[in-house]
Amino acid sequence: MPQQQSPEEKQRSAIKVTAKYSGMAIQLFGSCLLGVFIGKWIDAKLHLERPLFAVFLTIAFLFGAFYLIYKQLLKD
């Protein structure tokens, strides 16, 4: 039979879950930004007219972040 949680325990649990998913959102956003900035830097170094590396690295970092989030969600 499951135990009843006190209001303080419920609040701590809600904060923990909120922090976990907020961290995942920040991870996703940060990886996109990292892909953009690294890609723009490479595009500038290679003097490319179109932002090829910025686009491709953003997409690659995005898929990488999705994979890491997927692994984190499977662990729970």
C-alpha positions, 0 to 999 in steps of 0.5 A: 500500500503506497504511503501518503506524502505530506504536503512538504514532500509533495512540494519537494517532489514537484520542484524536483520534477520541474527542475529535471524537465527545465534542465532538459529544455535548457540542454536542448536550447544550449545545444542549438546555440552551440551548433549555431555559434560553432557553425557560424565560426567555421563559416566565417573561417572558410569565407562561405557565402551561405551558412552551411556549417551553421545549419548542419551543425545546429541540426546535428547538435539538436539530434544529439541533444534529443538522443541524450534527453531520450536516454535520460527519460528511459533511465527514469 
